[in-house]
């Protein structure tokens, strides 16, 4: 109705319906399939895919289940969310149960992960083409980017293999916690993270 040909989204509440209904919107198709989008959108599903991949350049924070012994402090986060909403550091089972209940009451699934006392964060904005090749990378955050530059190229290669395996193209924003020489991938947002290309 408004002659809009192209829409760039910077939030999941906008991206999700654009991707889910892209066939009916008649815009330039810069978005992946809804099934590949959901892998990044749902942190629980993403974690399962990445654990199967057995990455070498980065690690996935260890998950805990209430049926096993949880190590404190731990992080509790919802499987779907943005802007650090409902993410909590828990130091006891009492805090953990309270945090789990909050997430469940919001209609989401809680994820319990090890706490990483990180020294730096690395946030990338990535453009992946329709052949699943990473075409552009910008660093949004990261204090010591020069120090870790050679590590970033190895991470990019593994991420490219991951995107190819799930047939994902478009925009993505992987986020890492850095501790010493280890990188922990905490999420991959299925959109740009604040800075347009």
N, C-alpha and C positions, 0 to 999 in steps of 0.2 A: 504493500500500500504506500510505502514511503520511499520507494526506489533505493533501498539499501542493498548494496551488493556484497559488502564485506563487513564482518563483525569480529573484532578481537575482544576476547574476554579475559578479565583478570581475576575472576572469582568463580568458585564452583557453582554457586546458585545460578549464575548466568550461563556458564559453560555447559552444565549438565543438560538443560532443556534444548540448548542450541544443537548439541551433538545428538541427543536422543531423537529430535524431530527435524534434523537437517534436510532430509529428503523433501519435506513439505515446505521448507522456508525459501527455497529457490535462490540461495546465496552462493557465492563462490565457495567451493568445498575445500576448506583448509583444515577440516577436522577429521580425526580418525573414526573408526567404527565405534559404536556405543559399547560393544563387548570389550574392545581393547582399552577404551577410556575407563571403564569400570575397574580394570585391574589397578590403575594408578589412583583412581578416586577412592577406592576402599583399601585402607592401609593393611587390613588383615589379609586380604587376597594378595596384595602386592608382596607382603612379607613371605607368604607361602611360595610364590613364584621365585623370589630372589633366593630363598633358602635352597631351592632345587638347583639353582644356577651355580652355586659354589664359587663365588667370586674370589679373586686373588688380590685385587688392588684395593678393595674395601671390604669391610665386615658389616654384618647385620647385627644390631643389638640382640642379645639372647632374650628369648621370651620365657615367661614363667606362667605356670598354670596353678590354680589354687590347690589342685590335687598333689602338687609337688611342693617342696619347701621353697618359699619365696625368699630371696635375699634382699635385705633392706640396706640402704634406701633403694627404692625402685620407682619407675615412672609408670603412670597409668594414663592412657590416652584413648580417645574414642577411635573406632575404625574409620569414621567419616567426620571430618571437621576441618576448620580453617582458623587461622589467627590464634593458635594455641588455646582455643576454647576447650575447657574441661581437662587440660593436661595438668597432672598433679605429681609432685614428688611425695611419696609416702614413706614414712619411717617406722610404721608398725602395722599389724594386722587390722587394728581399729581404723586407722586412717585409710588403709587399703579398702576395707569393706565400704566405708563411707564414699570413697571416690568411685568404686565400682557401681554402687547404687545410683549415684548422680548420673553417671553415663548411661546406665540401663534405663533410668527414668526419662532420659532425653530421647529414647528410642534407638540408641546405638549400641554397638558391641564393644566392650572394653578390651584393651590390649595391655598386658602387664609386661614391661621390659626392664632389663637391667639399667641402672643409673650409670651414665658415663660422665665422670667429672672432667668435662672437656676444657681445652685451652683455647680453642678457636672454632669458628663455624665456617663452612664453605658452602655457599649457595650459588648454583649455576642456573643460567637461563639458556635453554637449548632449543634449537630449531632442527627438527628431523624431517627429511624429505619423504616423498611417497615411496621411495625405495628403501626406506628405513635407515638412511645414512644421516649422521649428524653433520649438518652444514654450517652451523654457527653456534658459538659458545661465548657467553659473556659471564664474567664473575660478578655477582652482586655483592657478596660479602666474603671476607677472608682477609685477615690482617697480614699474613705472611705469604701472599700469593707467589712471589718470586721464589721463595724457599721450596714451595711444593709444586712448582710449574711442571717438572718432569713427571711427577706422580699423577697430575691431572690428565695428561695425555693417555696414560694407562687406564685410568678410570673411564675416560671417554670411550675408549675402545671396548671395554666391557659393557658399558651402558648401551653402546650401539648394537652389540650382540643381543642384549636383553630386549631392546625395542624391536629388533627384527623378529625375535622369537614370539613376541606377542602381537606383531603387526601394528605397531603404534607409530603414527607420524603426527606432525604438528608441533605444538609447543610443549615443553616440559621443564620443570624446575626441580632437579635433585638437590637434596639438602643433607649435608654431612656435619657430624661433630668430629673435631680433630683432637686427638690425644696423643702426644708424642709423634710417632710416625704412622699411627693408625688412623684410618678414616672409617667412621661408622655412618652408614646411610640410614637416615631416620625416616625419610619419605621422598616420594617423587610427585610433586604436584602436577596435575595434567593441564598446566597453563603456564604462562609467564609469571614470574614473581616480581611484580611491581615495575620493572624497567622495560619499556618497549625497545625493539631492535631499531 
